[in-house]
Amino acid sequence: MQAHAMMGARGPRHPGGSNRGGGVNFAGLRRAGMYLFRYRKIAAIAYISLFVSTGAMLMVPQLVQSTIDIVTNGVLANTILKLPAPVQAAAQQKLGLSAAQMQSNSVNAETWLITAAMGLMGFAIMRGIFAFSQAYNAERTSQSVAFDMRNELFAKIQRLSFSYHDQTQTGQLMIRATDDVEKVRLFVGQGLMMALQAFILLIGTLIVLLFTNFQLTLAVLPTLPVALVLFMGFSAVAQPLFMQVQIRLSKLNTILQENLAGIKVVKAFVREVNEQKRFNAAAQDLMQQHLLVARVFSFLFPFIFLIMNLGQAAVLYFGGRQILEGTLTIGEWQKFSLYLIYVFFPLGQLGMIISQMAQAGASATRIFEVIDAKNDVIDKPNAIALPPIQGQVVFDNVTFRYFGSDDPVLSKVSLDAKPGETIALLGATGSGKTTIINLLPRFYDASEGHILIDGHDVRDVKIDSLRSQIGIVLQDTTLFSGTIRDNIAFGRPEATMDQVIAAAKAAVAHDFIMSFPNGYDTQVGERGTTLSGGQKQRVAIARALLLSPRILILDDSTSSVDLATEYKIQKALDELMKGRTSFVIAQRISTVLNADQILVLDKGQIVARGTHEELLEESEIYAEIYNSQLVGDAEIVEPTITGNGQEAK
């Protein structure tokens, strides 16, 4: 298309490819988090389960202390009760226990131990149940968010103007709809949960520790600000690194997509080695970026363990002194050690949280840059549905230039096509033929002038109502995976089989379709690879004809067929174009000899117009095209049909 020829003039855009640093993009993450509100009931269950399971975790060290103290007191009571009476009395007095208390500690130790063990088991079961509920509902929520985000992204990509797709690589968009969405989903489903759990554990544990042993808690606290500053610094570094990972992954995916789509060209020109080198270079860039991220995080985690060990050393030293002084029991010391794990466990999780947050922040930025991309062609707020049309088309001094370019692709083009007329567009490559037919269904909007259909400016009507009344067969035939029937009925899925067959017969496609064992149920393969170029072209024509449009656009639609097949298609099209306003781009004059108007374009301007006979007499350019390039096609004789119904060779 001519759009691609002008990309350099406009300058490429790279949606989502910016290399912005400055830490995690919280705006993108907050916006991604808003999707959670659509599933707030499920999310609420997940977060309530998180609170309960975390609360059960916080109770475990308390029960461990009780168990150790029960065992210690029981052993101590049994030992003292075996001593002589005077010694027992002295020991009881020193411990501050009565004889009854000492006896109770000895007798009831096993009962209390069983009770504590059952309590531990109960909290473990509670934690397991609510941890399952948390994980399952978090996954349900995150998958639902990914579903919505992916569908919204796909819907936006479908609605974006041709000008956007002209400048955006397919691989870039594919990565956003797959890998980027998945990274956001992981953060929404896991990262947020981990962050909240870390916060609850940290705050809850510090509160318990402060009330348990204020002095010992103060010995640990100085390590926390060091850890937080360290993690904040790493979070500022992480997002730009992950942004580069996504950009390089997109480049790799683009090369892969282009090579798979053009594998025949690669093989035909023996470019396998060169394309392998190109892919290797992109893969090397991606690997180097991953290694850089790995180095950064490999540097981070040893610091986490260093800080944890410093805190543990402080507890061992100061806790041991309190035990020796008799102000701390072994059970309390063990409880404090377990709670200390709950302090440093969230700090250890911060590495994973920061990694997920940085990746999700970078990915969310890239996703929303596509979702927020400006669409050049949109419905006006007061746009009306285009009523059923007769097919009059008027171009009134239409000029078109691509965004960012001062050079017009079309300049002051005017034409008036009456209902049922056939307008042929002729001219060299780059003369503006394809641009004219792209403006009619509003693939692009005119820079100046007006395009009217039955008196309605195309900008004043809804795009869907406009395009649904225009049948288009483009030069580059695109078929979708599925059956031949599915492709013919692409624009009208509800069409009956008889209607599909009628369209195929009109496009001279029925016979070759029925030659396949499965007929209309034949799978066409990816991009229609199981069909020849001419067969694909005829299926595309049938697809357009099934819409029964009042306006028909044929962009060199017989370019992929041989002359005999072209003759049959053209004969069918001549009948089908009756009563329809048809715009035909053709390289062969033989296909447009009977056009009501032939427009000859040169450098974006109409330099001649008229019928074939008129232009032969009045236009030197047309005469030159006819005589020097395409006169042979105008002399095609109708193929002779033999007795058995086969064309004579």
BELBELFEN-V165998 format. One record per helix or strand of 2 or more residues. SS is the DSSP state (H for helix, E for strand). FROM is the first residue (numbers start at 1). LEN is the number of residues. If there is no record, write none. Layout:
# BELBELFEN-V165998
[[SS,FROM,LEN] [SS,FROM,LEN]]
This chain:
# BELBELFEN-V165998
[[H,2,4] [H,7,4] [H,26,56] [H,85,11] [H,99,9] [H,109,51] [H,162,6] [H,170,43] [H,214,48] [H,263,6] [H,272,54] [H,330,42] [E,393,8] [E,410,8] [E,422,6] [H,433,8] [E,448,6] [E,456,2] [H,458,3] [H,463,5] [E,470,4] [H,484,5] [H,497,10] [H,510,5] [H,519,3] [H,526,3] [H,533,14] [E,551,5] [H,563,14] [E,581,5] [H,589,3] [E,597,6] [E,605,6] [H,612,7] [H,620,11] [H,633,3]]
